[in-house]
Amino acid sequence: MPTIVVAMRSDTIKGRSIRPRSRRPKQYASNRVCAQEGCDTLISRYNAKDFCHGHAPKRYPRVRGRIMESAEA
Ligand SMILES: [Zn+2]
């Protein structure tokens, strides 16, 4: 079976046509707002996070699953 090398370094990969068509972006509920209290920023439905860009916890580098486990205010 073909091995797909995932190169995340840049977008300058030749042969973009073979770009693996991975699962399409998951869609989340629309019209969600930031989970931060008092923030009404709309969250994109493609955004898996519960916070807007301004409130997104930056210290959690892609933890699969539970991100809110130890969210600190
Ligand atoms: Zn926010």
N, CA, C, O and the ligand as a Tripos MOL2 file, in Angstrom:
@<TRIPOS>MOLECULE
protein
  293   291    74     0     0
PROTEIN
NO_CHARGES

@<TRIPOS>ATOM
      1 N           0.8510   -1.1900    0.0000 N.3       1 MET1
      2 CA          0.0000    0.0000    0.0000 C.3       1 MET1
      3 C           0.8850    1.2390    0.0000 C.2       1 MET1
      4 O           1.9750    1.2390    0.5720 O.2       1 MET1
      5 N           0.4200    2.2520   -0.6240 N.am      2 PRO2
      6 CA          1.2110    3.4830   -0.7220 C.3       2 PRO2
      7 C           1.3590    4.1520    0.6320 C.2       2 PRO2
      8 O           0.4150    4.2710    1.4130 O.2       2 PRO2
      9 N           2.5670    4.5750    0.8680 N.am      3 THR3
     10 CA          2.7880    5.2720    2.1250 C.3       3 THR3
     11 C           2.6400    6.7690    1.9110 C.2       3 THR3
     12 O           3.3100    7.3550    1.0610 O.2       3 THR3
     13 N           1.8030    7.3490    2.6470 N.am      4 ILE4
     14 CA          1.6020    8.7860    2.4960 C.3       4 ILE4
     15 C           2.4820    9.5260    3.4870 C.2       4 ILE4
     16 O           2.3410    9.3970    4.7030 O.2       4 ILE4
     17 N           3.3720   10.2870    2.9370 N.am      5 VAL5
     18 CA          4.2420   11.0570    3.8110 C.3       5 VAL5
     19 C           3.5880   12.3930    4.1040 C.2       5 VAL5
     20 O           3.3280   13.2010    3.2120 O.2       5 VAL5
     21 N           3.3460   12.5830    5.3200 N.am      6 VAL6
     22 CA          2.7050   13.8370    5.6860 C.3       6 VAL6
     23 C           3.7620   14.8950    5.9500 C.2       6 VAL6
     24 O           4.4670   14.8760    6.9590 O.2       6 VAL6
     25 N           3.8400   15.7920    5.0300 N.am      7 ALA7
     26 CA          4.8070   16.8600    5.1890 C.3       7 ALA7
     27 C           4.0870   18.1320    5.5940 C.2       7 ALA7
     28 O           3.3600   18.7340    4.8040 O.2       7 ALA7
     29 N           4.2960   18.5180    6.8030 N.am      8 MET8
     30 CA          3.5500   19.6690    7.2830 C.3       8 MET8
     31 C           4.4000   20.9280    7.3040 C.2       8 MET8
     32 O           4.0020   21.9560    7.8510 O.2       8 MET8
     33 N           5.5400   20.8340    6.7180 N.am      9 ARG9
     34 CA          6.4520   21.9520    6.8300 C.3       9 ARG9
     35 C           5.9890   23.1420    6.0040 C.2       9 ARG9
     36 O           5.9470   24.2700    6.4950 O.2       9 ARG9
     37 N           5.6580   22.8950    4.8000 N.am     10 SER10
     38 CA          5.2210   24.0140    3.9930 C.3      10 SER10
     39 C           4.2390   23.5350    2.9400 C.2      10 SER10
     40 O           3.8930   22.3570    2.8530 O.2      10 SER10
     41 N           3.8340   24.4480    2.1920 N.am     11 ASP11
     42 CA          2.8340   24.0890    1.1970 C.3      11 ASP11
     43 C           3.4540   23.9570   -0.1730 C.2      11 ASP11
     44 O           2.7670   23.9510   -1.1940 O.2      11 ASP11
     45 N           4.7400   23.8530   -0.1710 N.am     12 THR12
     46 CA          5.4360   23.8480   -1.4500 C.3      12 THR12
     47 C           5.6750   22.4380   -1.9590 C.2      12 THR12
     48 O           6.6230   22.1810   -2.7010 O.2      12 THR12
     49 N           4.8460   21.5770   -1.5700 N.am     13 ILE13
     50 CA          5.0070   20.2040   -2.0280 C.3      13 ILE13
     51 C           4.6210   20.1150   -3.4970 C.2      13 ILE13
     52 O           3.5690   20.5940   -3.9180 O.2      13 ILE13
     53 N           5.4910   19.4970   -4.2480 N.am     14 LYS14
     54 CA          5.1450   19.3480   -5.6560 C.3      14 LYS14
     55 C           4.0660   18.2860   -5.7960 C.2      14 LYS14
     56 O           3.9310   17.3980   -4.9540 O.2      14 LYS14
     57 N           3.3530   18.3870   -6.8020 N.am     15 GLY15
     58 CA          2.3240   17.3900   -7.0230 C.3      15 GLY15
     59 C           1.2070   17.5250   -6.0140 C.2      15 GLY15
     60 O           0.8830   16.5900   -5.2810 O.2      15 GLY15
     61 N           0.6510   18.6610   -5.9960 N.am     16 ARG16
     62 CA         -0.4070   18.8840   -5.0400 C.3      16 ARG16
     63 C          -1.5980   17.9830   -5.3140 C.2      16 ARG16
     64 O          -2.4700   17.7870   -4.4670 O.2      16 ARG16
     65 N          -1.6060   17.4520   -6.5000 N.am     17 SER17
     66 CA         -2.7710   16.6550   -6.8640 C.3      17 SER17
     67 C          -2.8820   15.3940   -6.0190 C.2      17 SER17
     68 O          -3.9550   14.8090   -5.8690 O.2      17 SER17
     69 N          -1.7400   14.9970   -5.4740 N.am     18 ILE18
     70 CA         -1.8300   13.7880   -4.6590 C.3      18 ILE18
     71 C          -2.0830   14.0990   -3.2020 C.2      18 ILE18
     72 O          -2.0080   13.2320   -2.3320 O.2      18 ILE18
     73 N          -2.3710   15.2960   -2.9740 N.am     19 ARG19
     74 CA         -2.6220   15.6620   -1.5870 C.3      19 ARG19
     75 C          -3.7120   14.7590   -1.0410 C.2      19 ARG19
     76 O          -4.8240   14.7270   -1.5680 O.2      19 ARG19
     77 N          -3.4030   14.0490   -0.0190 N.am     20 PRO20
     78 CA         -4.3720   13.1000    0.5310 C.3      20 PRO20
     79 C          -5.6460   13.7980    0.9520 C.2      20 PRO20
     80 O          -5.6400   14.7950    1.6740 O.2      20 PRO20
     81 N          -6.6710   13.2660    0.4980 N.am     21 ARG21
     82 CA         -7.9490   13.8950    0.8360 C.3      21 ARG21
     83 C          -8.4410   13.2980    2.1400 C.2      21 ARG21
     84 O          -9.3020   12.4180    2.1640 O.2      21 ARG21
     85 N          -7.8930   13.7790    3.1750 N.am     22 SER22
     86 CA         -8.2860   13.2350    4.4730 C.3      22 SER22
     87 C          -9.7180   13.6440    4.7910 C.2      22 SER22
     88 O         -10.3810   14.3660    4.0480 O.2      22 SER22
     89 N         -10.1280   13.1660    5.8780 N.am     23 ARG23
     90 CA        -11.5060   13.4630    6.2720 C.3      23 ARG23
     91 C         -11.7800   14.9360    6.1780 C.2      23 ARG23
     92 O         -10.9690   15.7650    6.5900 O.2      23 ARG23
     93 N         -12.8650   15.2380    5.6610 N.am     24 ARG24
     94 CA        -13.1600   16.6480    5.5060 C.3      24 ARG24
     95 C         -13.3860   17.2850    6.8630 C.2      24 ARG24
     96 O         -13.7160   16.6180    7.8440 O.2      24 ARG24
     97 N         -13.2060   18.5540    6.8870 N.am     25 PRO25
     98 CA        -13.2910   19.2570    8.1680 C.3      25 PRO25
     99 C         -14.5870   18.9560    8.8860 C.2      25 PRO25
    100 O         -15.6820   19.0140    8.3280 O.2      25 PRO25
    101 N         -14.4140   18.6500   10.0860 N.am     26 LYS26
    102 CA        -15.5890   18.3350   10.8850 C.3      26 LYS26
    103 C         -16.3670   19.6140   11.1090 C.2      26 LYS26
    104 O         -15.8070   20.6930   11.3020 O.2      26 LYS26
    105 N         -17.6100   19.4610   11.0780 N.am     27 GLN27
    106 CA        -18.4110   20.6550   11.3190 C.3      27 GLN27
    107 C         -19.0400   20.5900   12.6900 C.2      27 GLN27
    108 O         -19.5900   19.5710   13.1060 O.2      27 GLN27
    109 N         -18.9440   21.6630   13.3500 N.am     28 TYR28
    110 CA        -19.5080   21.7160   14.6800 C.3      28 TYR28
    111 C         -20.7460   22.5890   14.6510 C.2      28 TYR28
    112 O         -21.0750   23.2090   13.6400 O.2      28 TYR28
    113 N         -21.3850   22.6180   15.7230 N.am     29 ALA29
    114 CA        -22.5970   23.4140   15.7830 C.3      29 ALA29
    115 C         -22.3070   24.8450   15.3510 C.2      29 ALA29
    116 O         -21.2800   25.4270   15.6980 O.2      29 ALA29
    117 N         -23.1930   25.3610   14.6230 N.am     30 SER30
    118 CA        -22.9900   26.7280   14.1670 C.3      30 SER30
    119 C         -23.5040   27.6990   15.2250 C.2      30 SER30
    120 O         -24.2320   27.3390   16.1500 O.2      30 SER30
    121 N         -23.1020   28.9010   15.0440 N.am     31 ASN31
    122 CA        -23.5580   29.9450   15.9550 C.3      31 ASN31
    123 C         -23.1310   29.7060   17.3960 C.2      31 ASN31
    124 O         -23.8320   30.0830   18.3340 O.2      31 ASN31
    125 N         -22.0040   29.0910   17.5560 N.am     32 ARG32
    126 CA        -21.5010   28.9730   18.9090 C.3      32 ARG32
    127 C         -20.7560   30.2520   19.2270 C.2      32 ARG32
    128 O         -20.2380   30.9260   18.3370 O.2      32 ARG32
    129 N         -20.7130   30.5640   20.4610 N.am     33 VAL33
    130 CA        -19.9240   31.7220   20.8570 C.3      33 VAL33
    131 C         -18.8270   31.2720   21.7910 C.2      33 VAL33
    132 O         -18.8630   30.1730   22.3440 O.2      33 VAL33
    133 N         -17.8810   32.1180   21.9500 N.am     34 CYS34
    134 CA        -16.7430   31.8090   22.7940 C.3      34 CYS34
    135 C         -17.1980   31.3690   24.1830 C.2      34 CYS34
    136 O         -18.1450   31.9080   24.7560 O.2      34 CYS34
    137 N         -16.4900   30.3740   24.6960 N.am     35 ALA35
    138 CA        -16.8700   29.8350   26.0010 C.3      35 ALA35
    139 C         -16.4350   30.7520   27.1370 C.2      35 ALA35
    140 O         -16.8300   30.5920   28.2920 O.2      35 ALA35
    141 N         -15.6250   31.6950   26.7690 N.am     36 GLN36
    142 CA        -15.1800   32.6330   27.8040 C.3      36 GLN36
    143 C         -16.3500   33.4950   28.2470 C.2      36 GLN36
    144 O         -17.0800   34.0490   27.4250 O.2      36 GLN36
    145 N         -16.5090   33.5920   29.5120 N.am     37 GLU37
    146 CA        -17.6240   34.3700   30.0150 C.3      37 GLU37
    147 C         -17.5360   35.8080   29.5540 C.2      37 GLU37
    148 O         -16.4910   36.4510   29.6590 O.2      37 GLU37
    149 N         -18.6180   36.2870   29.0550 N.am     38 GLY38
    150 CA        -18.6400   37.6760   28.6480 C.3      38 GLY38
    151 C         -18.1390   37.9030   27.2400 C.2      38 GLY38
    152 O         -18.1550   39.0310   26.7460 O.2      38 GLY38
    153 N         -17.6990   36.8500   26.5950 N.am     39 CYS39
    154 CA        -17.2110   37.0040   25.2340 C.3      39 CYS39
    155 C         -18.2760   36.4870   24.2700 C.2      39 CYS39
    156 O         -18.7740   35.3700   24.4070 O.2      39 CYS39
    157 N         -18.5960   37.2930   23.3350 N.am     40 ASP40
    158 CA        -19.6430   36.9030   22.4030 C.3      40 ASP40
    159 C         -19.0980   36.6070   21.0210 C.2      40 ASP40
    160 O         -19.8390   36.5470   20.0390 O.2      40 ASP40
    161 N         -17.8300   36.4290   20.9670 N.am     41 THR41
    162 CA        -17.2280   36.1640   19.6680 C.3      41 THR41
    163 C         -17.7480   34.8590   19.0900 C.2      41 THR41
    164 O         -17.7970   33.8310   19.7670 O.2      41 THR41
    165 N         -18.1210   34.9230   17.8700 N.am     42 LEU42
    166 CA        -18.6620   33.7460   17.2220 C.3      42 LEU42
    167 C         -17.5500   32.7640   16.8800 C.2      42 LEU42
    168 O         -16.4850   33.1480   16.3970 O.2      42 LEU42
    169 N         -17.8130   31.5220   17.1350 N.am     43 ILE43
    170 CA        -16.8170   30.5080   16.8250 C.3      43 ILE43
    171 C         -17.1700   29.8560   15.4920 C.2      43 ILE43
    172 O         -18.3130   29.4810   15.2330 O.2      43 ILE43
    173 N         -16.1720   29.7420   14.6880 N.am     44 SER44
    174 CA        -16.3980   29.0960   13.4030 C.3      44 SER44
    175 C         -16.8360   27.6610   13.6050 C.2      44 SER44
    176 O         -16.4040   26.9950   14.5470 O.2      44 SER44
    177 N         -17.6720   27.2000   12.7410 N.am     45 ARG45
    178 CA        -18.1250   25.8210   12.9260 C.3      45 ARG45
    179 C         -17.0480   24.8290   12.5500 C.2      45 ARG45
    180 O         -17.1950   23.6250   12.7590 O.2      45 ARG45
    181 N         -15.9850   25.3330   12.0030 N.am     46 TYR46
    182 CA        -14.8640   24.4490   11.6910 C.3      46 TYR46
    183 C         -13.8310   24.4830   12.8000 C.2      46 TYR46
    184 O         -12.8310   23.7650   12.7730 O.2      46 TYR46
    185 N         -14.0880   25.2990   13.7320 N.am     47 ASN47
    186 CA        -13.1720   25.4350   14.8400 C.3      47 ASN47
    187 C         -13.5720   24.4770   15.9540 C.2      47 ASN47
    188 O         -14.6700   24.5560   16.5070 O.2      47 ASN47
    189 N         -12.6690   23.5900   16.2600 N.am     48 ALA48
    190 CA        -13.0030   22.5690   17.2630 C.3      48 ALA48
    191 C         -12.9550   23.1300   18.6640 C.2      48 ALA48
    192 O         -13.4390   22.5210   19.6190 O.2      48 ALA48
    193 N         -12.3770   24.2700   18.7630 N.am     49 LYS49
    194 CA        -12.2210   24.8300   20.0960 C.3      49 LYS49
    195 C         -13.4920   25.4980   20.5720 C.2      49 LYS49
    196 O         -14.4220   25.7500   19.8060 O.2      49 LYS49
    197 N         -13.4970   25.7630   21.8020 N.am     50 ASP50
    198 CA        -14.6690   26.4010   22.3820 C.3      50 ASP50
    199 C         -14.4480   27.8770   22.6170 C.2      50 ASP50
    200 O         -15.3280   28.5980   23.0870 O.2      50 ASP50
    201 N         -13.2520   28.3050   22.2780 N.am     51 PHE51
    202 CA        -12.9430   29.6970   22.5200 C.3      51 PHE51
    203 C         -12.6090   30.4110   21.2210 C.2      51 PHE51
    204 O         -12.2350   29.7900   20.2260 O.2      51 PHE51
    205 N         -12.7480   31.6910   21.2520 N.am     52 CYS52
    206 CA        -12.3720   32.4670   20.0840 C.3      52 CYS52
    207 C         -10.8470   32.5400   20.0460 C.2      52 CYS52
    208 O         -10.1750   32.0280   20.9420 O.2      52 CYS52
    209 N         -10.3200   33.1550   19.0410 N.am     53 HIS53
    210 CA         -8.8660   33.2020   18.9110 C.3      53 HIS53
    211 C          -8.2390   33.9320   20.0820 C.2      53 HIS53
    212 O          -7.1180   33.6330   20.4940 O.2      53 HIS53
    213 N          -8.9560   34.8610   20.5950 N.am     54 GLY54
    214 CA         -8.4030   35.6530   21.6840 C.3      54 GLY54
    215 C          -8.3690   34.8960   22.9990 C.2      54 GLY54
    216 O          -7.5390   35.1750   23.8640 O.2      54 GLY54
    217 N          -9.2530   33.9610   23.1430 N.am     55 HIS55
    218 CA         -9.3400   33.2560   24.4200 C.3      55 HIS55
    219 C          -8.9020   31.8070   24.3350 C.2      55 HIS55
    220 O          -8.8790   31.0970   25.3400 O.2      55 HIS55
    221 N          -8.5690   31.3910   23.1850 N.am     56 ALA56
    222 CA         -8.1550   29.9970   23.0420 C.3      56 ALA56
    223 C          -6.9280   29.7270   23.8880 C.2      56 ALA56
    224 O          -5.9400   30.4580   23.8170 O.2      56 ALA56
    225 N          -6.9900   28.6930   24.6730 N.am     57 PRO57
    226 CA         -5.8250   28.3200   25.4780 C.3      57 PRO57
    227 C          -4.6890   27.9250   24.5710 C.2      57 PRO57
    228 O          -4.8180   27.0100   23.7590 O.2      57 PRO57
    229 N          -3.5910   28.6060   24.7070 N.am     58 LYS58
    230 CA         -2.5010   28.3510   23.7760 C.3      58 LYS58
    231 C          -1.5190   27.3310   24.3170 C.2      58 LYS58
    232 O          -0.5910   26.9190   23.6210 O.2      58 LYS58
    233 N          -1.7160   26.9430   25.5060 N.am     59 ARG59
    234 CA         -0.7170   26.0690   26.1080 C.3      59 ARG59
    235 C          -1.0300   24.6060   25.8710 C.2      59 ARG59
    236 O          -0.3050   23.7280   26.3380 O.2      59 ARG59
    237 N          -2.0800   24.3450   25.1640 N.am     60 TYR60
    238 CA         -2.4020   22.9480   24.9270 C.3      60 TYR60
    239 C          -2.1770   22.5990   23.4710 C.2      60 TYR60
    240 O          -3.0570   22.8000   22.6340 O.2      60 TYR60
    241 N          -1.0330   22.0920   23.1770 N.am     61 PRO61
    242 CA         -0.6970   21.7720   21.8020 C.3      61 PRO61
    243 C          -1.3480   20.4970   21.3220 C.2      61 PRO61
    244 O          -0.7900   19.4100   21.4700 O.2      61 PRO61
    245 N          -2.4510   20.6200   20.7860 N.am     62 ARG62
    246 CA         -3.0920   19.4860   20.1400 C.3      62 ARG62
    247 C          -3.1830   18.2410   21.0050 C.2      62 ARG62
    248 O          -2.5970   17.2020   20.7000 O.2      62 ARG62
    249 N          -3.8880   18.3650   22.0250 N.am     63 VAL63
    250 CA         -4.1460   17.1680   22.8120 C.3      63 VAL63
    251 C          -5.3670   16.5210   22.1990 C.2      63 VAL63
    252 O          -6.3720   17.1780   21.9280 O.2      63 VAL63
    253 N          -5.2690   15.2770   21.9960 N.am     64 ARG64
    254 CA         -6.4270   14.6370   21.3920 C.3      64 ARG64
    255 C          -7.4980   14.4730   22.4450 C.2      64 ARG64
    256 O          -7.2520   13.9700   23.5410 O.2      64 ARG64
    257 N          -8.6230   14.8840   22.1070 N.am     65 GLY65
    258 CA         -9.7260   14.7030   23.0470 C.3      65 GLY65
    259 C          -9.8120   15.8360   24.0390 C.2      65 GLY65
    260 O          -9.8580   17.0110   23.6740 O.2      65 GLY65
    261 N          -9.8310   15.4680   25.2630 N.am     66 ARG66
    262 CA        -10.0880   16.4050   26.3280 C.3      66 ARG66
    263 C          -9.1000   17.5430   26.4090 C.2      66 ARG66
    264 O          -7.9550   17.3610   26.8240 O.2      66 ARG66
    265 N          -9.5300   18.6710   26.0250 N.am     67 ILE67
    266 CA         -8.6570   19.8270   26.0770 C.3      67 ILE67
    267 C          -8.9650   20.6420   27.3440 C.2      67 ILE67
    268 O          -8.1210   21.3510   27.8920 O.2      67 ILE67
    269 N         -10.1720   20.5010   27.7550 N.am     68 MET68
    270 CA        -10.6200   21.3160   28.8660 C.3      68 MET68
    271 C         -10.2460   20.7290   30.2180 C.2      68 MET68
    272 O         -10.5580   21.2900   31.2680 O.2      68 MET68
    273 N          -9.5940   19.6290   30.1690 N.am     69 GLU69
    274 CA         -9.2820   18.8980   31.4010 C.3      69 GLU69
    275 C          -8.7800   19.8130   32.5150 C.2      69 GLU69
    276 O          -9.3010   19.8120   33.6300 O.2      69 GLU69
    277 N          -7.7770   20.5740   32.1860 N.am     70 SER70
    278 CA         -7.2110   21.4110   33.2420 C.3      70 SER70
    279 C          -7.1930   22.8620   32.8090 C.2      70 SER70
    280 O          -6.2020   23.5730   32.9740 O.2      70 SER70
    281 N          -8.2640   23.2600   32.2760 N.am     71 ALA71
    282 CA         -8.3370   24.6490   31.8280 C.3      71 ALA71
    283 C          -8.2570   25.5760   33.0210 C.2      71 ALA71
    284 O          -8.9420   25.4150   34.0310 O.2      71 ALA71
    285 N          -7.4140   26.5220   32.8580 N.am     72 GLU72
    286 CA         -7.3090   27.4750   33.9460 C.3      72 GLU72
    287 C          -7.9290   28.7810   33.5140 C.2      72 GLU72
    288 O          -7.8480   29.1500   32.3420 O.2      72 GLU72
    289 N          -8.5220   29.4570   34.4060 N.am     73 ALA73
    290 CA         -9.2550   30.6520   34.0300 C.3      73 ALA73
    291 C          -8.3190   31.6840   33.4690 C.2      73 ALA73
    292 O          -8.7540   32.7720   33.0910 O.2      73 ALA73
    293 ZN        -13.5100   34.8670   23.4000 Zn       74 ZN74
@<TRIPOS>BOND
     1     1     2 1
     2     2     3 1
     3     3     4 2
     4     3     5 am
     5     5     6 1
     6     6     7 1
     7     7     8 2
     8     7     9 am
     9     9    10 1
    10    10    11 1
    11    11    12 2
    12    11    13 am
    13    13    14 1
    14    14    15 1
    15    15    16 2
    16    15    17 am
    17    17    18 1
    18    18    19 1
    19    19    20 2
    20    19    21 am
    21    21    22 1
    22    22    23 1
    23    23    24 2
    24    23    25 am
    25    25    26 1
    26    26    27 1
    27    27    28 2
    28    27    29 am
    29    29    30 1
    30    30    31 1
    31    31    32 2
    32    31    33 am
    33    33    34 1
    34    34    35 1
    35    35    36 2
    36    35    37 am
    37    37    38 1
    38    38    39 1
    39    39    40 2
    40    39    41 am
    41    41    42 1
    42    42    43 1
    43    43    44 2
    44    43    45 am
    45    45    46 1
    46    46    47 1
    47    47    48 2
    48    47    49 am
    49    49    50 1
    50    50    51 1
    51    51    52 2
    52    51    53 am
    53    53    54 1
    54    54    55 1
    55    55    56 2
    56    55    57 am
    57    57    58 1
    58    58    59 1
    59    59    60 2
    60    59    61 am
    61    61    62 1
    62    62    63 1
    63    63    64 2
    64    63    65 am
    65    65    66 1
    66    66    67 1
    67    67    68 2
    68    67    69 am
    69    69    70 1
    70    70    71 1
    71    71    72 2
    72    71    73 am
    73    73    74 1
    74    74    75 1
    75    75    76 2
    76    75    77 am
    77    77    78 1
    78    78    79 1
    79    79    80 2
    80    79    81 am
    81    81    82 1
    82    82    83 1
    83    83    84 2
    84    83    85 am
    85    85    86 1
    86    86    87 1
    87    87    88 2
    88    87    89 am
    89    89    90 1
    90    90    91 1
    91    91    92 2
    92    91    93 am
    93    93    94 1
    94    94    95 1
    95    95    96 2
    96    95    97 am
    97    97    98 1
    98    98    99 1
    99    99   100 2
   100    99   101 am
   101   101   102 1
   102   102   103 1
   103   103   104 2
   104   103   105 am
   105   105   106 1
   106   106   107 1
   107   107   108 2
   108   107   109 am
   109   109   110 1
   110   110   111 1
   111   111   112 2
   112   111   113 am
   113   113   114 1
   114   114   115 1
   115   115   116 2
   116   115   117 am
   117   117   118 1
   118   118   119 1
   119   119   120 2
   120   119   121 am
   121   121   122 1
   122   122   123 1
   123   123   124 2
   124   123   125 am
   125   125   126 1
   126   126   127 1
   127   127   128 2
   128   127   129 am
   129   129   130 1
   130   130   131 1
   131   131   132 2
   132   131   133 am
   133   133   134 1
   134   134   135 1
   135   135   136 2
   136   135   137 am
   137   137   138 1
   138   138   139 1
   139   139   140 2
   140   139   141 am
   141   141   142 1
   142   142   143 1
   143   143   144 2
   144   143   145 am
   145   145   146 1
   146   146   147 1
   147   147   148 2
   148   147   149 am
   149   149   150 1
   150   150   151 1
   151   151   152 2
   152   151   153 am
   153   153   154 1
   154   154   155 1
   155   155   156 2
   156   155   157 am
   157   157   158 1
   158   158   159 1
   159   159   160 2
   160   159   161 am
   161   161   162 1
   162   162   163 1
   163   163   164 2
   164   163   165 am
   165   165   166 1
   166   166   167 1
   167   167   168 2
   168   167   169 am
   169   169   170 1
   170   170   171 1
   171   171   172 2
   172   171   173 am
   173   173   174 1
   174   174   175 1
   175   175   176 2
   176   175   177 am
   177   177   178 1
   178   178   179 1
   179   179   180 2
   180   179   181 am
   181   181   182 1
   182   182   183 1
   183   183   184 2
   184   183   185 am
   185   185   186 1
   186   186   187 1
   187   187   188 2
   188   187   189 am
   189   189   190 1
   190   190   191 1
   191   191   192 2
   192   191   193 am
   193   193   194 1
   194   194   195 1
   195   195   196 2
   196   195   197 am
   197   197   198 1
   198   198   199 1
   199   199   200 2
   200   199   201 am
   201   201   202 1
   202   202   203 1
   203   203   204 2
   204   203   205 am
   205   205   206 1
   206   206   207 1
   207   207   208 2
   208   207   209 am
   209   209   210 1
   210   210   211 1
   211   211   212 2
   212   211   213 am
   213   213   214 1
   214   214   215 1
   215   215   216 2
   216   215   217 am
   217   217   218 1
   218   218   219 1
   219   219   220 2
   220   219   221 am
   221   221   222 1
   222   222   223 1
   223   223   224 2
   224   223   225 am
   225   225   226 1
   226   226   227 1
   227   227   228 2
   228   227   229 am
   229   229   230 1
   230   230   231 1
   231   231   232 2
   232   231   233 am
   233   233   234 1
   234   234   235 1
   235   235   236 2
   236   235   237 am
   237   237   238 1
   238   238   239 1
   239   239   240 2
   240   239   241 am
   241   241   242 1
   242   242   243 1
   243   243   244 2
   244   243   245 am
   245   245   246 1
   246   246   247 1
   247   247   248 2
   248   247   249 am
   249   249   250 1
   250   250   251 1
   251   251   252 2
   252   251   253 am
   253   253   254 1
   254   254   255 1
   255   255   256 2
   256   255   257 am
   257   257   258 1
   258   258   259 1
   259   259   260 2
   260   259   261 am
   261   261   262 1
   262   262   263 1
   263   263   264 2
   264   263   265 am
   265   265   266 1
   266   266   267 1
   267   267   268 2
   268   267   269 am
   269   269   270 1
   270   270   271 1
   271   271   272 2
   272   271   273 am
   273   273   274 1
   274   274   275 1
   275   275   276 2
   276   275   277 am
   277   277   278 1
   278   278   279 1
   279   279   280 2
   280   279   281 am
   281   281   282 1
   282   282   283 1
   283   283   284 2
   284   283   285 am
   285   285   286 1
   286   286   287 1
   287   287   288 2
   288   287   289 am
   289   289   290 1
   290   290   291 1
   291   291   292 2
@<TRIPOS>SUBSTRUCTURE
     1 MET1         2 RESIDUE 1 A MET
     2 PRO2         6 RESIDUE 1 A PRO
     3 THR3        10 RESIDUE 1 A THR
     4 ILE4        14 RESIDUE 1 A ILE
     5 VAL5        18 RESIDUE 1 A VAL
     6 VAL6        22 RESIDUE 1 A VAL
     7 ALA7        26 RESIDUE 1 A ALA
     8 MET8        30 RESIDUE 1 A MET
     9 ARG9        34 RESIDUE 1 A ARG
    10 SER10       38 RESIDUE 1 A SER
    11 ASP11       42 RESIDUE 1 A ASP
    12 THR12       46 RESIDUE 1 A THR
    13 ILE13       50 RESIDUE 1 A ILE
    14 LYS14       54 RESIDUE 1 A LYS
    15 GLY15       58 RESIDUE 1 A GLY
    16 ARG16       62 RESIDUE 1 A ARG
    17 SER17       66 RESIDUE 1 A SER
    18 ILE18       70 RESIDUE 1 A ILE
    19 ARG19       74 RESIDUE 1 A ARG
    20 PRO20       78 RESIDUE 1 A PRO
    21 ARG21       82 RESIDUE 1 A ARG
    22 SER22       86 RESIDUE 1 A SER
    23 ARG23       90 RESIDUE 1 A ARG
    24 ARG24       94 RESIDUE 1 A ARG
    25 PRO25       98 RESIDUE 1 A PRO
    26 LYS26      102 RESIDUE 1 A LYS
    27 GLN27      106 RESIDUE 1 A GLN
    28 TYR28      110 RESIDUE 1 A TYR
    29 ALA29      114 RESIDUE 1 A ALA
    30 SER30      118 RESIDUE 1 A SER
    31 ASN31      122 RESIDUE 1 A ASN
    32 ARG32      126 RESIDUE 1 A ARG
    33 VAL33      130 RESIDUE 1 A VAL
    34 CYS34      134 RESIDUE 1 A CYS
    35 ALA35      138 RESIDUE 1 A ALA
    36 GLN36      142 RESIDUE 1 A GLN
    37 GLU37      146 RESIDUE 1 A GLU
    38 GLY38      150 RESIDUE 1 A GLY
    39 CYS39      154 RESIDUE 1 A CYS
    40 ASP40      158 RESIDUE 1 A ASP
    41 THR41      162 RESIDUE 1 A THR
    42 LEU42      166 RESIDUE 1 A LEU
    43 ILE43      170 RESIDUE 1 A ILE
    44 SER44      174 RESIDUE 1 A SER
    45 ARG45      178 RESIDUE 1 A ARG
    46 TYR46      182 RESIDUE 1 A TYR
    47 ASN47      186 RESIDUE 1 A ASN
    48 ALA48      190 RESIDUE 1 A ALA
    49 LYS49      194 RESIDUE 1 A LYS
    50 ASP50      198 RESIDUE 1 A ASP
    51 PHE51      202 RESIDUE 1 A PHE
    52 CYS52      206 RESIDUE 1 A CYS
    53 HIS53      210 RESIDUE 1 A HIS
    54 GLY54      214 RESIDUE 1 A GLY
    55 HIS55      218 RESIDUE 1 A HIS
    56 ALA56      222 RESIDUE 1 A ALA
    57 PRO57      226 RESIDUE 1 A PRO
    58 LYS58      230 RESIDUE 1 A LYS
    59 ARG59      234 RESIDUE 1 A ARG
    60 TYR60      238 RESIDUE 1 A TYR
    61 PRO61      242 RESIDUE 1 A PRO
    62 ARG62      246 RESIDUE 1 A ARG
    63 VAL63      250 RESIDUE 1 A VAL
    64 ARG64      254 RESIDUE 1 A ARG
    65 GLY65      258 RESIDUE 1 A GLY
    66 ARG66      262 RESIDUE 1 A ARG
    67 ILE67      266 RESIDUE 1 A ILE
    68 MET68      270 RESIDUE 1 A MET
    69 GLU69      274 RESIDUE 1 A GLU
    70 SER70      278 RESIDUE 1 A SER
    71 ALA71      282 RESIDUE 1 A ALA
    72 GLU72      286 RESIDUE 1 A GLU
    73 ALA73      290 RESIDUE 1 A ALA
    74 ZN74       293 GROUP 0 **** ****
